[in-house]
């Protein structure tokens, strides 16, 4: 067990370079799947290690619930005596479980509330709400996946831009982006070092849907126009800038700038001899080491507990 039990708690730092580079150097589909997988594995491993530290910390408490053989001097000598860290892991793990539970509960509550808001409307793929506020979103689940759009949003877009909007939301539903987003939100709750990956996946999922919409309508510029007009409508009355003016730092302008540029290459795995390739392999190695170290620590502690109180 030893120091290896601590490493999965900090190995998410190895994914920070790819979180920064993914949106620039990887295809959005590749970036979304890769970052979601890495963050999920690392979050599970860090949570397992917190649980192992909690077991060690619990053993130091008076009247601990572990087997009586745990107090055998030889066994306790073999177990890492991370007393302070072990005790601190108890509230830390409870906080992680509570935060993840709140995130899941809020996710379910919001989806149920959204589906209830559509009760009584025709069961079509697109649900149009009579609301002057401009918005549109993909709503999975229920009897069928649906696209929800307000009359305010429809009124602010031209016909081709509306087609781009619907294609974008259909892409979200088809690729089940809500699952990726939920997983990275839970991962960030489990380990705050994974917060940059959550932000990166939120952006890459939007870019993935942008590219699918551009392919569906046959025009990357039409999707860029739709994004720009939707953003301006949501922001309220303002002078309508040109598309190049929108291509400035920030998530929405970055999406517009990407659509005005060349289509991203569909190559799934960058070369190791590039910055993106090195970052990808660093993140993948960090995830693999997290899994290996957490499994090693879990097996070591299991063997020690079994030696202390064999079944």
Buried (B, 14 or more C-beta within 10 A) or exposed (E): BEEBBBBBBEBBEBBBBBBBBBBEBBBBBBBBBBBBBBBBBBBBBBBBBBBBBBBBBBBBEEEEEBBEBBEBEEBBEBBBEBEEBBBBBBEBBEEBBEBBEEBBEEBEEEBEEBBEEBEEEEEEEBBBBEEEEBBBEBBBEBEEBBBBBBBBBBEBBEEBBBBBBBBBBBBBBEBEBBEBBBBBBBBBBBBEBBBBBBBBBBBBBBBBBBBBBBBBBEBBBBBBBBBBBBBBBBEEEEEEEEBEEBBEEEBBBBBBBBBBEEEBEEEEEBEEEEBBBBBBBBBBEBBBBBBBBBBBBBEBBEEBBEBBEEE
